[in-house]
Amino acid sequence: MNRKILLWLLGGFCASVLFALALLRVSFTRRWIDFGVHEDPLVGHALLALAAVFGLLLLFFAIGIGIYVYHDAKQRGMEPILWTVVVILVPYFVGLIIYLATRKPLQSTCPSCGATAPWKASFCPSCGRPICRVCPKCQAGIQNGARFCHACGVELLKG
């Protein structure tokens, strides 16, 4: 999850907590919520505020998991909306466990023809062109910025 989404979620959570606490304060001062004559009102207020904050925390946790599953399923070539709904609506994290157990491997896109290929593929299965930089000696896929091949150790030319 990138930082921008994380900051939006954190800001939304803080705003929701402040809104819930302000709403609780207004409801107590106008006597919309009453805990009875014999109960301590301070304990009731604190428990209700704690329950509201915990409920909002669970809501934002579910939203965060949904965003993660949506982006991950999209990157893996699966149905992102379907899996997001399953993960959010199936209780006790069973949906998340099912998603993590059945998800497809990561895929990459060929820069030449746009076809999908396995994540670590060096060549496109549709057009045969290289997807990433390859070693001139052993044809292994090379990470960007590498000076030596991780498979055979040959020194790579810059480019």
C-alpha positions in Angstrom: 0.0 0.0 0.0 1.5 3.3 -0.9 2.0 6.2 1.5 -0.8 8.4 0.0 -3.5 5.8 0.6 -2.1 5.1 4.1 -2.2 8.9 4.9 -5.8 9.2 3.6 -6.9 6.2 5.8 -5.1 7.6 8.9 -6.6 11.0 8.3 -10.1 9.6 7.8 -9.8 7.5 10.9 -8.7 10.5 13.0 -11.5 12.6 11.6 -14.0 9.8 12.3 -12.8 9.5 15.9 -13.1 13.2 16.5 -16.6 13.2 14.9 -17.7 10.3 17.1 -16.4 11.9 20.3 -18.1 15.2 19.4 -21.4 13.4 18.7 -21.1 11.6 22.0 -20.5 14.8 23.8 -23.5 16.5 22.2 -25.7 13.5 22.9 -24.7 13.5 26.6 -25.1 17.2 27.2 -28.6 17.3 25.5 -29.5 14.1 27.5 -30.3 12.0 24.3 -28.4 9.2 26.1 -29.1 8.6 29.8 -27.6 5.9 31.9 -30.0 6.1 34.8 -30.0 7.6 38.2 -28.0 5.0 40.1 -25.2 4.5 37.6 -22.0 6.6 37.4 -22.3 8.7 34.2 -18.6 9.1 33.8 -18.0 5.4 33.5 -20.9 5.1 31.0 -19.5 7.9 28.9 -16.1 6.4 28.8 -17.3 3.0 27.9 -19.5 4.3 25.1 -16.7 6.4 23.7 -14.4 3.5 23.9 -16.9 1.3 22.0 -17.3 4.0 19.3 -13.6 4.3 18.8 -13.1 0.5 18.7 -15.9 0.2 16.2 -14.3 2.8 14.0 -11.0 1.1 14.2 -12.5 -2.2 13.0 -14.2 -0.3 10.2 -11.0 1.3 9.0 -9.2 -2.0 9.4 -11.7 -3.7 7.1 -11.4 -0.8 4.6 -7.6 -1.2 4.6 -7.8 -5.0 4.0 -10.3 -4.3 1.2 -7.9 -1.8 -0.5 -5.0 -4.2 -0.2 -7.0 -7.2 -1.6 -8.3 -5.0 -4.5 -4.9 -3.9 -5.6 -3.3 -7.3 -5.1 -6.0 -9.1 -7.0 -5.8 -6.6 -9.8 -2.0 -7.1 -10.0 -2.4 -10.9 -10.1 -5.0 -10.8 -12.9 -7.9 -11.9 -10.7 -11.4 -10.4 -10.2 -10.6 -7.5 -7.8 -14.1 -6.4 -7.0 -15.4 -10.0 -6.4 -12.5 -10.8 -4.1 -12.7 -7.5 -2.2 -16.4 -8.2 -1.5 -15.7 -11.7 -0.4 -12.9 -10.7 2.0 -14.9 -7.9 3.5 -18.3 -9.8 3.9 -17.1 -13.2 5.0 -16.7 -13.0 8.8 -13.7 -14.0 11.1 -11.1 -13.4 8.3 -12.1 -16.6 6.6 -12.5 -14.7 3.3 -9.0 -13.3 3.6 -7.6 -16.7 4.4 -9.4 -18.2 1.3 -8.1 -15.3 -0.8 -4.5 -15.7 0.4 -4.7 -19.5 -0.2 -6.1 -19.4 -3.7 -4.5 -16.3 -5.2 -2.6 -16.6 -8.5 1.1 -15.8 -8.9 2.1 -12.3 -9.8 2.0 -11.3 -13.5 3.9 -8.8 -15.5 3.0 -7.1 -18.8 5.1 -7.4 -22.0 6.3 -3.9 -23.0 6.1 -4.9 -26.7 2.7 -6.6 -27.2 0.9 -6.0 -23.8 0.3 -9.7 -23.1 0.5 -11.0 -19.5 3.3 -13.3 -18.5 4.5 -14.9 -15.2 6.2 -12.4 -12.9 9.7 -13.9 -13.3 9.5 -14.6 -17.0 12.4 -13.3 -19.1 10.6 -13.5 -22.4 7.0 -12.9 -23.5 5.1 -16.1 -24.2 3.1 -14.4 -27.0 5.7 -12.5 -29.0 9.0 -13.9 -27.7 10.6 -10.5 -27.0 12.5 -9.9 -23.7 10.3 -8.6 -20.9 13.2 -7.5 -18.8 17.0 -7.1 -19.2 18.7 -10.5 -19.7 22.2 -11.8 -19.2 24.1 -12.1 -22.5 25.7 -15.4 -21.3 23.0 -17.4 -19.6 19.8 -15.5 -20.5 18.7 -15.1 -16.9 16.5 -12.2 -16.0 18.5 -9.3 -14.5 17.3 -6.7 -12.0 17.7 -3.0 -13.0 20.9 -1.5 -11.7 22.7 -4.9 -11.3 26.4 -4.9 -12.3 26.8 -8.7 -12.3 24.4 -11.6 -13.3 23.0 -13.4 -10.2 22.9 -16.7 -12.0 26.4 -17.0 -13.7 28.4 -14.0 -12.3 29.3 -12.4 -15.6 29.9 -8.7 -15.6 27.1 -6.8 -17.3 27.5 -3.8 -19.6 25.6 -0.7 -18.7 22.5 -0.1 -20.7 
